[in-house]
């Protein structure tokens, strides 16, 4: 992870040396490649660094990114993605569990804070389980849609009205769906006594687990 962070930091600094035209071209490649989470993160960043170094040398000779990599950045980016290796399965599984722990952990913590103000020490077991599953499912779905949108929009000069409308509708539908699930699954199952402080501790424990897993997963980076 230290190496990946260093590469990202170097890329951010070197990007400042690009002309406006070249920066726009390179940013399209950067967004598209980084939006592919299943690819090896380290090798993706290494490739981006190599591309940037090559572009800076060409720029010093008076060339543009289009001169070096072609006038169609999407085609070039797709070739790069096809050539990059996938992330190790173990890392992907661990990453998935990390995301789950993060989503569930924050959901539990937010719920605990709400129960602190309502002074409630009981929860409906089945309702709570359904709500957690709903949050994970909706969160995963949103992540997929966001990444897909990043890939599609990486090469658009300006966000289209259609994209803006779709994003707005998605946000409203997602929020409405979650509220509907909360309403329809209210007061299901047996009542379980659990204090807000215990719930807060459980959520914090999940966030800690996520942090430790990420630290161990990225040691080899």
N, C-alpha and C positions, 0 to 999 in steps of 0.2 A: 504493500500500500504506500510505503514511503516513496518508492520509485515512481508509482503512478502519480502521486501528488506532486512530485518534483517535475515530472513531465508536463502535467497540466499547468503548473505555475510557469514553467519555461515557455510553454505555448502562448499563454496569456500575455507574457511580456514581449515575446517576439512579434506577436500580431500587431502590436503598436507601431512596428517599423514598416508595415505594409502600406501601400497606397490605398486610397479608398476603394478603387476598382478591384484590386487584388484581395483586399480584406473581405469584401462582399462575396467574392468567389470562394475564398477559403472558408468563410463562415458557413456557407451552404454545405460544404463537404463535412465540416466539423459537426454540425447539427445532425445531419443524416447518419453519419457513422456512430455518433454517441447514442443515438436513439435506438440502436440495435443492442439491447441489453444482453442478448444471448452470445454475443461475440466476446472474445478475450479482451478484457478491459486494458490490460497492460499492452498487448500487441496493437490494439486500436490506437492507443495514445502514442506508441512508438511510431506507427505509420503516419499519424497526423504530424508528429514532430519532423519526420523525414520530409514529408510533403512541404511543410512550412520552410524548412531549411533550403530545400531545392528552389522553392518559389522566391525566397529572399535573394539567392544567388542570381536567379534569372532576372529579378527586378533590378538588381545592380547593373545588369547588362542592357537595361532598357526594355525588357520583355514583360508581357502581362501574363496573368494566369491562363488566359485563353490561348495564348501563344504556346505555352508549355504543356498544358493538360487537355487542351481542346475547348471548343466553344460551348460544349454541352456538359456542364458539371455533373448533371444527374447520371449520365452514362458512365462517366469516370468514377463517381462515387459508388455506383452499383458494382463496377468491376472490382473496386477495393473491398467492398463488403463480401463479395463472393470468394475473394482470395484469403480473407482473414479466417483464422481458426475459431471454432466455438469455444466458449468458456468451459472449463472442466465441469463434469456433471456434479461432482462433490461440491464445488463452489456455487453452482446454480441452485442446488438443493438447499445449501446453507443460506444462500441469499434469499431464497423464497421463505424459509423459516424466519429469517431476520425481519422481513417485511411483515409477515403475519404477527410476529411478536410486537412490532412497532404499532401496527394498526389496532390490534386488540388491546395492547397496553394503554395507548392514548384514549381509546374508547372507554376503558374501565376507569381511568383516572378522571376523565370528564364527567362520567356518571357519578363517581365518588364525590366530586366537588358539588354536583347538583344535589346529591342526597345530604350533604352537609348543611345546605341551606334549607332543605325541606324537613330536616330532622327525622328522616326515615331510617329505620334499622332493619327493614325487611325488603326482600325482593321476590318476585315471582320467578321460580326456577326456569320453567320452559320459555317464558317470555324473554328472559335474559339470554338464554342460549340462542334463541331464534334471532334476537337483535345482534348478537355477536357475529353469527353466520351471515346475516344480511350486510353488516358493515364490511366484513371481509370480502364478500362477493361483489358488492357495489364498489368498494375501493379497488379491487383487482380489475374490475371492468373499466373503471375510470382511467386507471394506469395504462391499460391496453389502448384505450381510445386516444389518450393524450400522446402516447408514443407513435401511434399510427398517424395522428394529425401532424406531429413533428416531422415525420418522414415525408408526408405528402406536401406539407407547406414549406419544407426546407428550400425548395427551388422556386417558390412563388415570390415575385418581386414585391407584391403587396397582398395582404390577406383579403380574399374575396368576400363580398357581402354574404354569399352563400355559406362560407365557412363561419363567419361571425354569427349568422342566424342559427346554424347547426349547433355551434358551441353553446349559444344561449338556450336553445331548446333542450339540449342535453343536460345542462345545469338544472333547469327547471324540472324536467322529468325525473332526474336523479333525486333531487331534493323531495319532490312529491312522492316518489316511490318509497323513500326511506320513512317519511312521515306516515304514509299509509300502512307500512309494515308495523311501525310502532303502535299505531291506533288499532289495527286488526288483531295484533298479538298481545294486547294489553291484558294483564291479570290471568295469564295461563300458567297452570301448574301449581305445585304447592308453594306456600310461603316459606322462605328461608331467612333465618335471622343472621344478618351480617352487618357490621358497623361500617360507616363510611370510611373510617380510618383503615380497617382491614382491607377494604376494597382498594383504597389508595395504595396500600402496601403491595397488593397483588399486581396492580398495574405497573407500579414502579419496578417490581421484580422482573416483569416481562421486558421492560425497556432495558434493564440491566443485562438480562440474558441476550437480548438482541445486540447490545454493545459488545459483550464478550465474544459472541459468535463472530461478529464482524472483525474484531481484532485478531482472533485466531485464524480466520479465513484469509486475511490479507497479510499475514506475516511473511508469506513466501513472495509477496510482491516487492 
